[in-house]
Amino acid sequence: MSSGKTEKIYGINGPVIYLKGKTDFKMSEMVHVGEEKLVGEVISLDKDRTTVQEYEETSGLHPGELVEGGSVGYAGTRYPE
């Protein structure tokens, strides 16, 4: 991904992933989560936490794995930042 925005997972609750602290992600930004590059979307931004809704199975994810932002391609489509 070209933007270089990368954060680590702080917590996971079902399909919801939490990133600690203020991040450079934007609302509704599509992100890749974990080694398998699962597709998710930023659904909440706060000064202490960023919340990501994961659209795929999260059972293999663990705190500390990376969340990467920017223009995430999905099904051959490029999403704007």
C-alpha positions as CSV (number, residue, x, y, z in Angstrom):
1,M,0.0,0.0,0.0
2,S,1.3,3.4,-0.9
3,S,0.3,5.5,2.1
4,G,2.4,3.7,4.7
5,K,-0.2,4.1,7.5
6,T,0.3,1.2,9.8
7,E,-0.9,0.5,13.4
8,K,-1.1,-2.5,15.7
9,I,-4.2,-4.2,16.9
10,Y,-4.8,-3.4,20.6
11,G,-8.0,-5.4,21.1
12,I,-10.5,-7.6,19.3
13,N,-14.2,-8.1,20.2
14,G,-15.9,-10.3,17.5
15,P,-15.8,-8.4,14.2
16,V,-14.6,-5.1,15.9
17,I,-10.9,-4.3,16.2
18,Y,-9.5,-1.6,18.4
19,L,-6.3,0.4,17.8
20,K,-4.8,2.3,20.7
21,G,-4.2,6.1,20.6
22,K,-4.7,8.6,17.9
23,T,-4.0,7.3,14.4
24,D,-3.7,8.8,10.9
25,F,-6.7,6.8,9.6
26,K,-9.8,8.5,8.3
27,M,-13.5,7.7,8.9
28,S,-14.8,5.1,6.4
29,E,-11.2,4.3,5.3
30,M,-10.8,0.8,4.0
31,V,-7.9,-1.1,5.7
32,H,-6.0,-4.4,5.5
33,V,-5.9,-6.4,8.8
34,G,-3.3,-9.0,9.9
35,E,-1.1,-11.2,7.8
36,E,-4.0,-12.4,5.7
37,K,-4.8,-8.8,4.7
38,L,-8.4,-9.1,5.7
39,V,-10.6,-6.2,4.6
40,G,-12.0,-3.8,7.2
41,E,-13.4,-0.3,7.5
42,V,-12.7,2.5,10.1
43,I,-16.0,3.1,11.8
44,S,-15.0,5.4,14.7
45,L,-12.2,7.8,15.5
46,D,-11.4,9.0,19.0
47,K,-8.4,10.7,20.7
48,D,-7.7,7.5,22.6
49,R,-8.9,4.8,20.2
50,T,-9.6,4.0,16.5
51,T,-12.3,1.3,15.8
52,V,-12.3,-0.9,12.8
53,Q,-15.2,-3.1,11.6
54,E,-13.8,-6.3,10.1
55,Y,-15.8,-7.8,7.2
56,E,-14.1,-11.2,7.3
57,E,-13.6,-13.9,10.0
58,T,-11.4,-12.5,12.9
59,S,-10.9,-15.8,14.9
60,G,-7.2,-16.0,13.8
61,L,-6.3,-12.4,14.6
62,H,-4.3,-11.4,17.7
63,P,-3.3,-8.1,19.4
64,G,-0.1,-6.8,18.0
65,E,-0.9,-7.7,14.4
66,L,-0.7,-4.9,11.8
67,V,-3.5,-2.8,10.4
68,E,-2.5,-1.0,7.1
69,G,-4.4,1.8,5.6
70,G,-4.4,3.7,2.3
71,S,-6.0,2.8,-1.0
72,V,-7.1,-0.8,-0.4
73,G,-7.9,-2.7,-3.6
74,Y,-10.8,-5.2,-3.3
75,A,-12.2,-7.3,-6.1
76,G,-10.2,-5.3,-8.6
77,T,-11.5,-1.9,-7.5
78,R,-9.4,0.9,-6.0
79,Y,-11.0,2.9,-3.3
80,P,-10.2,6.6,-2.9
81,E,-8.5,7.8,0.3
